[in-house]
Amino acid sequence: MGINLTNFLASKSRNRKMGQFQDLDHLDGLSVSSISADLYNSKRDDLAMFYFRDGANFASVYTRSKILSENIKWNLNQKTQKIFSLIINARNANSFTGEAGYRSMQHIAEIISRLLTEKQKEDEDYPKTIKSKNIIFGCTGTIGEKFPEEKIKLKITDLIKGIKYTQNKYIWMKAALAIMTTDTQPKLAMEECKIGNTKVKIYGIAKGSGMIQPNMATTLGYIFTDADISNEVLKKLLKKNIENTFNAISCDGDTSTNDMISIFSTGKAKNSLIKTINDKKIKSFDESLNNVLLNLAKRVVADGEGATKFVTINVFNSKTEQDAKKIGFSIANSALVKTAIAGEDPNWGRVIMAIGKSGVDLNLNKLSLKFGELTIVNKGKIYDHYNENDAAKYMKNLDININVDIGKGKKNFTVYTMDLTKEYIKINADYRS
């Protein structure tokens, strides 16, 4: 079968059974294929293709790291209105590989565009010529290792032969498993909504478990819709909805060289024309897109390397949203806070420390802190009825909520993170072993 079951079956995370994932099925205009290119020296799938028979409108956001992987450089250089194929490989980031890594993208794109053009001639009444610029890439894995161009090229013919014009839950699951690295479970999400009177689908997959902190988006995430939406509107929708989803998560505070979130629109739903992001007809789509992105982002955090706790940090009543965000991430990225949560220790002083080091101006007389519904600090002082035993009992929950009230304004922001365990150290100490 060849699918990546090793991590999946070994997972200690919750909700990992196939029956507990959403039922992604067929999406018109999209075809999917995944295969093993032996990148892990095993039969697990590690290469996935998404093929758009009539092309797709698209938009992407990429890492803000000053060191870009070669596939991100390739994607940024392709000036085209339509994408015909997205190729994703696991095991190798194609980062810090220089000119040779970039040429690998070019060589692979040339082969794929030629073979897909031949497939167009076989399958389509009005075949299109697909060019290299119509191909983009996602790469994930180890930085600095030679890109396995030859292994991938050897499997392109089989990858294209394996294209399924009709998808089902198994095909989506297979593709999501193929792009995993240290993930212990695949990440899939879906929503259905309407644009005007037309029903549309929004499907998404993602991967990510470590080297996770926003700065545009984080990890790899791919959204597919049969809606008919222009590149310009897609770009605005994606940038808007990334802020409180993939830009609101952190596992370890590290930003990858390969971070990439993309959305592809096949146009097959044939909804009424959307001219601007402010069009009232797109309101439901806008909300549903946010739901899919947030669902995937939360799945990345919940599957964070070694995670045993899912942590939500709500910062309320800040002067600005940016201040709320700074405080939220200061808490989320504190190793002291995260290890206390892992140890189920209600050491709220570490949270106070993290708030203080954020650099945000505070009025301590208005600062309040809660763990869940348990008040710990009220108006800058420890709460008169604070009970350490109740707090210790709360910390045994799998889902932890840290609620901070700044009391200086009306802006809020929520950050999602996980605890820091011995398993995180083990995973990353053994990553290349």
URVEN-V695476 format. One record per run of one state. SS is the DSSP state (a for helix, b for strand, c for the rest). FROM is the first residue (numbers start at 0). TO is the last residue. If there is no record, write none. Layout:
SS_FROM_TO + SS_FROM_TO
This chain:
c_0_4 + a_5_9 + c_10_16 + a_17_19 + c_20_28 + b_29_34 + c_35_45 + b_46_61 + c_62_68 + a_69_76 + c_77_81 + b_82_88 + c_89_90 + b_91_91 + c_92_96 + a_97_122 + c_123_130 + a_131_133 + b_134_139 + c_140_140 + b_141_141 + c_142_147 + a_148_160 + c_161_162 + b_163_163 + c_164_167 + a_168_177 + c_178_185 + b_186_194 + c_195_196 + b_197_206 + c_207_211 + b_212_212 + c_213_218 + b_219_224 + c_225_229 + a_230_241 + c_242_244 + a_245_247 + b_248_249 + c_250_258 + b_259_264 + c_265_278 + a_279_301 + c_302_308 + b_309_317 + c_318_319 + a_320_331 + c_332_333 + a_334_341 + c_342_346 + a_347_355 + c_356_362 + a_363_365 + c_366_366 + b_367_370 + c_371_372 + b_373_377 + c_378_379 + b_380_381 + c_382_386 + a_387_393 + c_394_397 + b_398_404 + c_405_409 + b_410_417 + c_418_420 + a_421_428 + c_429_432
